[in-house]
Amino acid sequence: MAEDKTEQTEAKKEEQAAETQKTENADAAKAESTEKKPEDRIAELEKENADLKEQLLRKIADFDNYRKRMIKEKQETLDYANTNLLKDLLDSLDNFDRTIEAAATAKDASSIADGVKMVSKGLVSLLENKYNLTSYGASGDAFDPEIHEAIGSAQGAVAEPTLAQVYLKGYKLKDRVIRHAKVMVTMPDGSVKADNSEKNASEEKAEESK
């Protein structure tokens, strides 16, 4: 009985040893199969490098095309930025053409003037209501160097510098001056004293402009 048990133990050991050897052989074969020759590894790296280079060149080309497209779109935006304004002005141009045609056969100069006034009124209304373009500057207004350009002056009976005459109206786009009004200014000759409240307001305005 003891001999049979010993034989079974030996057989089990041999079986385990055989299994271990089999596993080791399999691992060795796997390791051998995964090892690559230097030539194969170099070829693989060269292929990988070529793929990366191709991807880089493709991305560079895509970026260059994107840059050119952006430049083109920006230029088109600049070239046609005033399209809507110009389309709106076409009606005024058509009205001017009609006025000119009517003037050729008109017998009364006042009718021509009325036509021109009507066209002008429509144009001003368009620019004010749709494009926020407003004119400013009228005789009697207080002179403001921020929005007025004095082209001459003379002393007179005024308490503060005042617009005597407007040679060219000024224009604002919303709150920004896009053309200063060209004006003749009447400067105080000392005969009229400024009201204290007006004087203080003028001084405060001067301080703010500094």
ABEGO torsion letter per residue (X at the ends): XAAAAAAAAAAAAAAAAAAAAAAAAAAAAAAAAABBBAAAAAAAAAAAAAAAAAAAAAAAAAAAAAAAAAAAAAAAAAAAAAAAAAAAAAAAAAAAAAAAAAAAABABAAAAAAAAAAAAAAAAAAAAAAAGBBBBEBBGBBBBAAABBBAEBBBBBBABBBBABBABBBBBBEABBABBBBBBBBBBAGABBBBAAAAAAAAAAAAAAX
